[in-house]
Amino acid sequence: QVQLVESGGGLVQPGGSLRLSCAASGSIVGIYDMDWYRQAPGKQRELVATITYGSSTNYAGSVKGRFTISRDNAKNTVYLQMNSLKPEDTAVYYCNARLLTRHAGHPISYWGQGTQVTVSS
């Protein structure tokens, strides 16, 4: 069974930092793009950052210069380093990865369970 397990969320004051991690496990034979999304109250889920297998990255304009996405392919893990956090960053953060498994002939999108990030004084 394949799953993505997230960690690192929590409560932080404005200007603080958090690092989110998401590790993929199971019968994985290939990992393609890995992404971070977030969903704030009353808003649609939005793409925050993406990273390819070759470590090319892209960011939403609202987080450029503050967030950094990275991956460790040996650990099947994607990270999101969040600095200079603002109250408007408050959301549930989800990781997503397109994985090739032993039983599927094409990549399948998997989601983490989500982790709450709250930025408040």
N, C-alpha and C positions, 0 to 999 in steps of 0.2 A: 504494500500500500504506500502511496506517495502522499506526502504532506509537507506543508510549509509551516514552520514554527517561528513566531515573532517574539521579540523581547525588547526591552529598553524603554517602553513608554512610562509615563508618570506625570507628576505635577512639578512644574518648574516656574520660577519667577521670570517676568520679562527681562530679556537680555541674557538669560541663561542658555545652557546647552544640554542636549540629549543626543544619544547615539542609539539608533534603532538597528536591530539585527534581524535577519530572516534566513533561516537555514532550511534547505530542502533535503529530504531524506526519502529513502525507498529505492525501488528498482529503477533507478535513473540511468539512462545510457547517454543522454545528451541534454544540455541546458542551453537555451537560446537567450533572448533578451530577458532581463529582469528589471522590474519597475517598482516604484513606490507610488501609491495613490493615497488620497485622503478625502474624507467626507466630513464636512462641518455641519452642525445643526442647520436644517432647513436648506441645505445646498446639495447639488449633485456631486457625485464622486468625481474628482478631478485627478489628472495625472500630474504628479509632482516632479518626478525624475525618472529617467530611464538609462539603462546601461546595457550595451551589447556584449556579446561574448568577447570581443576584442577590446572592450573597455572604452568604447566611444560613449560619451554621455550627452544628455540633454536635460534641461531644466525648465520648469515653468518660470515665467518672468517674475512672479512674486517671491521666489525663493533664490534666484540667482545671486551669487555672492555670499549667501548665508548657509546654504545646504550643500553637502557634497555626497554623491552616491559613489559607492565603490563595491567591488566584489572580490571574493577569494574563491576561485574556481576549485581549488583543491579541497575546500571546506564546503562547497556548494552553498555559499552564504553571500547575501547582499547586505550592505550596510547603508544607513542614511545618517550622516553626521549633521546635526542641526545646531547652528550657532545663532546668536543674536535673536533669540526667539521672541515673537510678538504675540499678543493675545489673539490676533487673527489667525495664527497658526494652530489654534486649538481645533482638534479634529480627531477622528479615528483614522489611524494610518494603516494601510493595507499593503502588503507586498504581493506581487504577482510575478509568476515565472512561466515561461513556455518550456515545457519539459518533454523530452522523448523518453518513453518508458520501454521496458522489455516487451510489452504486449501491444503497444500501439505503433502503427506504422507512420505516424505523423505527430508533430508536437501538439500537446494539449496544454491549455492555459489552466494554471492552478492558482488559487488564492490562499493567502494566510487568513487567520481568524480575525485580524485587526487588533491594534493596540491603541489605547487612549492616550493622547497627548493633550495636557491641559496647561496653558500658559496664563498664569494669574498671580497678582500680587498677594 
